[in-house]
Amino acid sequence: MVSVKRLVLDVLKPHQPNALEFSQAIAGVGDDYRVCLTVLEIDENTETLQLEIEGNSINFEAIQSAIGNMGGSLHSIDEVEVLSETDVD
């Protein structure tokens, strides 16, 4: 099984929700997600973010959906860390 352990995303979002609320919503998508959000740029209507997410098995589709539900858009996937694990039975 291959698991996504870490993602670094470039995201554009409106000013609301704020960075704290946005981070909490992303962290809430998974049971063990650690989220680090950095605001890179602010303009009149939007904020450009670097979003770093770590967890045991990150669900990218759920993260992408959460971003969209908060009015954001994913610009790029900048870094990915995956781990291939062999089932031990």
N, C-alpha and C positions, 0 to 999 in steps of 0.2 A: 504494500500500500504506500502511496506517495502522499505526504501531508505538507500543506503550506504552513510554514512556521513564522514567516515574517514578510510583510509587504510594506513598501514605501510608495505612497500614491501622491500625485499632484492633483489637487481638487480645487475647483472654483465654487464658492458658495455665497449666498446673500449674507448681509450683516446679521440677520436673525435666522436661525438661532445663533447665539454667541458661541465662541470657541469652547467654552466649558460645556454647555449644553450639547453641542455637536459631538464633542469627544465622548461624553457620557452615553449618548445614544449609540455611537459606534461600538463602544465597549460593551454595551448591553446586548449586542447582537450575538455574542459568544459567551460561554461560561467562564472563560479564563483569559479574555483578551486584555492586553496591555496596550494602551493607546497613548502616543506622544504626538501632539499637534503643534506645529510651528506656523505662525502667520508670516508669510513671505512678502505679501503686498496687499495694500488696501487702496481701493478707489472709491468713487462716489457711491456705488451700489453693491460692490462685491469685495470678497476677500480671496486671495490665492493662498492655499495652504499646502504644507507638506504634512502628510498624515502617515505615521509609522505605526503599524499594528503588529503585535506579536501574540502568538497563542499556539496551543498544541496542534490544532487542525483548523486553520482559518477558512471560513466559507466565503469565498470571494463574491459569489453572486448575492449573498445576503448583505455583505458590506456595500456592494454597488447599489443594491435596492435601497438601503438605508440612506445612502448619500442622496439619491434621487428623491426620496420621500421628504427630505429636508430642504429641497430646492437646489441642491448642489449638482455638480456635474464632474465626472472623472475625466481629467485631461490626459493623464498617462500613468502607467505603472512604471515607476523608476527603479525599483529594486525588488527582487523576489528571493526568498530563501525557502527551499523545499528539502524534505528529508524522505528518503526511500527506506521504509522499514519492512523487514521480513516478518511475517506472522510466525510466532513461536507457539506451537501447540504440542 
